[in-house]
Amino acid sequence: MTSSVNAHKLHEAQQVFASHVAIAAAISIFCFSLIAGILSDSIALLLDAAMGLIFLLVAFFVRFIIKRVNQPADHLFNFGYEKYEPLAAVIQNVAIITACAIAIKFAIQDIVHPEDITRYDIPAMASSLAGMIAIAMSFYLRKVSIATRSSVLKTASTQWLADGILSFGMLLGFLFGIAARKLGYGYITPYVDPVMAVILALLLIKLPIKDIKKSLWELLDAAPTQDVQQAIRRIIDHHKGQSLGIHRLRLRRAGKKVFLEICFLADGALTIKDVEALAAALEKDVLAEVPECDTVVHFKHKAL
């Protein structure tokens, strides 16, 4: 029990530290992307700055979520705070979709009324630096999310990866603009930045839409994935044997936690000691297969 508590505290400390690193990275990307975007009048870089600001706000929110999720169940939240994780993911993804929509709006405006950015070297350097930071953050958060089984950090990792791809995509566009100017095709460069912003925003918007669906399933008490369901059913079938039936079986997922409620049909031959032993063995085997599973076992008299 003590080792389990210590592991839990260690995971929480790792998650909190990761959120602090994410805050520092988001501040960095926001600051130099905003400055470079203003200096060069680049709508694509201002989109990256907006993403950096969103990631900054989300990083603060993630830190709050990590503290909240790791609190035990209480009189107000009897099932714990695990649903804060999918809620955080929905908020993160809605913010990204909003930023993409705003970027597309301004980019279309620039296409209709073309205006070339003042220079391409500054945004090229800014986007390359932002891309390297974002990719590094993605791998780091992914590593911590696997070690601590944190779905909110896993979502953040995916979003940092998307932002890194966005930044390197912008870098290619800026390099194309530099080459076009040097080769004498300056008349097309006013369209490079807004078209690039639209394409990247449309590509980026797919990830949060997909992730929102998954998070909403958890908020609506949907069952866990098929592999988890099958693993739990195998354990139940093993323990019920031939003498027990199943009156009710319910599963739902909330964040990294799975809730299982099972009601067996039993005849009068089972004693209280037998029932307690069966329930304890079932819970132990389920936890070994599905960590963080909250199991409730009931028994109902089987009518002859």
Summary of the structure (lengths in Angstrom):
residues: 304
radius of gyration: 25.5
end to end distance: 42.0
largest distance: 91.5
contacts: 1032
relative contact order: 0.12
helix: 73%
strand: 10%
